[in-house]
Amino acid sequence: MSNVPHVLPTVNDHRVRVYVLTVLKPALVIAVIYCVLSSMAFQSSFDGSFLMYRAAQLGLVNSTYAAQHETDVVLFKQVGPATFEYRVRQPIFGYAGIPWLVVHRTTIDLDRLCDAPGATGCELARE
């Protein structure tokens, strides 16, 4: 007998591969559709936006990220009495509703900061 491992695919390997592809394809399609729809929905209903340099000043993004993505904006929306959700655009995902990657929450009153006299780098959507 030889100590060479068996490297030819077996019938069970094929069944596992077919099962994985059967499950993964629909899951991937659902994930892509969710990303597209949640991004579109948020972009059509946000309350305001900050330019990256202003978002960095407020601590919503770090200054390195703001410098690398200076043409992007951070969108925000009030989701509770004292809670704001803000979304930082990500490559591939856009503004999709993916917690910890795109979606962040804060108790900082972003409306007030944006509406303050002399506030720059911000725009309210309802104007």
C-alpha positions, 0 to 999 in steps of 0.5 A: 500500500502506498502512502499517497493521499487520495486526490481524485474527486469522489461522488461525495465531493461532487455532491457537496460542490453542487449543494454549495453552489445551489445555496450560494448562488441565490444567497449572493443574488439576494445580497446584491439586490439588498445592497442595491435597493438599500443604497437607493432607498437611503439616497432618496430619503436622507436628511442632509450631507457632509463633505468629507473634510467636514465629516472628518472635523466632526469625527464621523470619519477619520482624516486619512479616509476623508483625504482619500475620498474627498469627492464623496459625501457622508449622508445622514438621516434622523432615525430616532428622537436623538439618534442619527444614522449616517452612511459613508460611501464604500467602494462596491457597496455604495450607501448600502445598509451594511452595519459597521461597514457603511451604516453608523449611528450617533447621538450628535445632532447632525441637523443642528450642526448642519443648520448652524450659522456659518456652517460649511461643508454641509447641506440639508436635503429639505432646503 
